[in-house]
Amino acid sequence: SSMSFSEAEVQSARGAWEKVFVDAEENGTAVLVRMFTEHPDTKSYFTHFKGMDSAEEMKQSDQVRGHGKKVFTAINDMVQHLDNSEAFLGILNPLGKKHATQLKIDPKNFRIICDIILQLMEEKFGADCKSSFEKVTNEICTHLNNVYKEEGW
């Protein structure tokens, strides 16, 4: 299942992503804090974050910050390979497998976090930035769902 990004789509997606990735830790943290605040059930997967109720407390947490940066770094690696589906899936598949088998994260949460990333892009950089990146998040979620199906979800 290869991806079909035109050269123009690859360039504009990378340009849009670069704007948020410049502050990977800040923006990654903001995305997670919003997810945990708006969808508190997502906190249950993270033993460290369970007891945290205030957004302020979460923002200061080294664990939240570390995971926010990790998420953004993984997406950044995928964004570098939008024109090479083999390399893209080489990053995405093991990640999907780990979340499905070891961490047992409900796959609906990937859509939630992707939507929050798109919201943040729109708030900070406008609708064009968001729309340039929508196809990327759709690809990520589609391929993650495929990995989950293969793992019997």
N, C-alpha and C positions, 0 to 999 in steps of 0.2 A: 504494500500500500504506500506508494510514493507520494510525495507532496508536490503540489503544482504551484509554486510561487514564481511569478514572473520576476525578471531582474529588477524591474521598477518596484514591485511589491517588497522584495528582499531589502532594497535600499531604503525605502520609506519606513519599513518595520524596524530596521536597525537604527535609523535616525531617531525614531520615536522612542525606542527602548533606551538608547544612549542617554536621553534626557533624564530618565528616572534612575538609570544605573550609576550615574555620576555620584549620587548619594545612596548607594546600595543599602548601607546599614540603616540610615534614617528612614528611607522609603520602605524598605523591607519590614522594618519594625512597625511603621505606620499601618501597613497592610495587615500584618498579623494582629495588631491591637484592635483594628476595626473589625476584623473577622471574629476575634474572641468576644468583643463587646456586642456586636450585632447578632452573632450566632454562638451563644455561650456554650452550647453542647460541644463545639469544636475544641474547647479547652480540655475536655475529658481525656483527649489523647496524650496530653502533655502533663506528666505527673508534676513537674515543677510549677506549672502555671495554674493548676486547678484552684488553689486557694486565693488567687489574685482576683480582686473584684474591680479595683479602680484602674482606669486606663493609665493613669499617672504611674501607678506601681508597675504595671506591665511594661510601660515605656522604659523604665529604669532597669528592668531585669536583664541581666547578662544573657540568660537563656533565651529570652524572647529576641533580644538583639542579635544573638548568635544565629538563631534559626531564621530570622528575617533575612540576614545576610546570606545564609546558606541557600535559601529559596531563590533569592535574586541571582546568586552566582550560578545556580543550576540553569535558570532560565537564560541567563547570559550565554552560557555554553551552548544551549540549543539555538539561540538567535544567531550565533556565529556559523551555524550549519544549516540554515534554512534552504540553501541551494544544494544540499547533499543529504538526502533522506537517510542514507545508511549511517552516516556520522550522527545525525540528529537522533535516530532511533537507538544508536549505540549509547547515547547519554540517557535518553528517556526510558528505555526498556528496563535497565537494572533499577532505576529509581522507582518505576511503577511496580516492579516485582517486589521490591523491599517494602513499599507502602501497603501492598496487597497481602503479602505473606507474613512478614515479621511484625509490621506496625498495625496491620488490619484497619487502615484508615478507609472509611466509607468514601467511594469514589465521587460522590456528589460534592464533597468538600473541595475537590480540585476546581470545579466550576465556580464555587463560591469565591475561592481565593483569586481565580482569574478575573472574575467580574469586579472584585474590589481593586485589583491592579488597574483594570481599565478605567474605573471610576477615578482613581487617583491621577491617572494620566490626563483624563479630561479636566479634572479640577485644576491641576497645576499647569497644563500646557495646551488645553483646548480640545475641541471635538476632533480636529484633524489628527492629532497625536493619537487619540483613542482609536479612531477608525483605521489608522495605519497598522495598529497592533492587534485588532480583533481577530484577523485570520490566524495569527500566530497562536492566540489563546485557544481558538477552536481546534487547531491541529493538536496542540498539547493535550487538550481534554479528550479528543477523539482517540488519540493513540494510547493515552493512559487507560481509557475505558476498554480498549482492545486487549491491553495487557491483563487487565482485571478479568476479562472474559476468559482468556487463556488460563488464568489461575483459578477458574471455576467460581467466580463471584456471580 
